[in-house]
Amino acid sequence: MNVRIDKSIAGLLAAALFAVLGFAACGISLMPTKDAWFTQHYIIMQDFERDAYRTLSPAGRLGFQDLFWKYRSAQSRAEFEARLEYVKKNYWKENSQQPWNTDRSRTYLLNGSPANIDIDQNNSWPTLGMPASAMVTTNRENEDVAANRAEVWTYSYEKYLIQYIFAFVQPYQWKRIQTTTTEGNRYLGEMETYNKTVTFGIGNIQAYKQALSGLEKTK
């Protein structure tokens, strides 16, 4: 783990944090659900699975959960469960009820451990060019050094380096910022699709879809 960051990202962080704070103030959620199983597995599900799950009755959803891993390999399930345990242990401060339902946790569940994590250390918080009215001044002496400004997770995909940037927002939230500052990030979607369809791929997709079609739907 390196304690540094590319200076070219600083301006991006300043602008993006305004947007992040705005979304937080509006209470916008990308996944408005209390279904723990769904929020755990949502990030590795393919689009047709997400659509199907939302149409099912409570009994149908239980059936879906059984089928979900029945048509995937035991190795992929073991890998997912290991990642899930990791995020429960390491990212619980952001969401104590659902530690897996945060930006960093979802990224880890889908992609696994990054090849490298850069931490931008800044002990004097309001240095992003943001107005004082947008900041909440607190004593940060007892906080994890990782919470000082941002984390940059770098993944290696084929011959490319792909980065995820997470900005810190008080009291203890890490919000993902989409960036194209890294040339390899044009392949970010391709890497995520690979992990959904290969790392957590479905063994017999036609048989799986047929089995899903027989589940009980909401009336």
Buried (B, 14 or more C-beta within 10 A) or exposed (E): EEEEBBEEBBEBBBEBBEEBBEBEEEEEEEEEBEBEBBBBBBBBBBEEBEEBBEBBEEEBBBBBBEBBBEBBBEEBBEBBEEBBEBBBEEBBBBBEEBBBBBBBBBBBBBBBEBEBBBBBBBEEBEEBEBEEEEBEEEEBEEBEEBBBBBBBBBBEBEEBBBBBBBBBBBEEBBBBBEBEEBEBBEBBEEBBEBBBEEBBBBEEEEEBBEBBEEBBEEE
